[in-house]
Amino acid sequence: MIATLDIATVQAFLLVADLQSFTRAAEALGTTQAAVSLKLQRLETLLGKRLVERSPRAVRLTADGAAFLDRARALMAAHDHALSGEAPAAQSLSLGISDHAAGPELVPLLERLHAMSSNLTLAVTIGFSREMQDAYDAGELDAVIVRQEGSRRGGEKLTEDEFGWFASRRFALPKGEPLPLATLAPPCGVRAVAVRALDKAGIAWRERFVGGGVTAVVAAALAGLAIAPLARRIAPPGLVDFGPVHKLPKLGSSKVMLHSKVSDPAKLAALRAVAATFRSVAA
């Protein structure tokens, strides 16, 4: 009897390889961790090779798994092409992401979406959480990844961020001067929380730098211009939390949520991959 590869099993292998987690792969597939593990075991038995190394902390490909990876991707691409025909209908997924939520997850997130379907056109907008939420409510976006603000409920929790007061290691605050801040312009929710906390604590402050995006705010902090309120997840190497040193008020935490109105199966699969990828990198 000729052995044949099962497409669903190969897809599970690719997700495990990309997300480096059986749990995240199961989330992306909408199934259980046990079911994904069983698929991988069947694939390894069929090929007669061990494809992944499992440990309590991580899942990594073996040399045989790495060698099989490109062939598995080629098989999935051929499968998708066979199903779609010569002229596949283009699909578009519009995704809004809060600037304060778009951290190191963005690159692997886009890589994963591209690996799933090269026929999926991505329209990604990055801006204030409130603006992204308003655009989503108006039907202008299929899905948004935003910080939970105010009384808004619903959505799927991706991670929860702790905030701190970040500045360059060489930053020095002259005595008697207001605290220099680097923030986004209003209506940034993180800026509002930071300013409110300083005012409540009776700490004088001044805006030293106002950026049009978190990248600019981070650059100002790295340059030593000011202290920036940032999530620990997105604060790059080179910035340290000066909150304890200057006895600044704690900023607490904020949930990052995924909201979606998508019903199309292909788009739903893409968003499951988005959620799983985000959680995997954020962890």
Secondary structure, DSSP 8 states (H G I E B T S, - for coil): ------HHHHHHHHHHHHHT-HHHHHHHHTS-HHHHHHHHHHHHHHHTS--EEE-SS-EEE-HHHHHHHHHHHHHHHHHHHHHH-SS---EEEEEEEETTT-STTHHHHHHHHHHH-TTEEEEEEEE-HHHHHHHHHTTS-SEEEEE--TT---SEEEEEEEEEEEEETT----TTS-EEEEEE-TT-HHHHHHHHHHHHHT--EEEEEEESSHHHHHHHHHTTS-BEEEETTT--TTEEE-TTTTT-----EEEEEEEE---SHHHHHHHHHHHHHHHHHH-
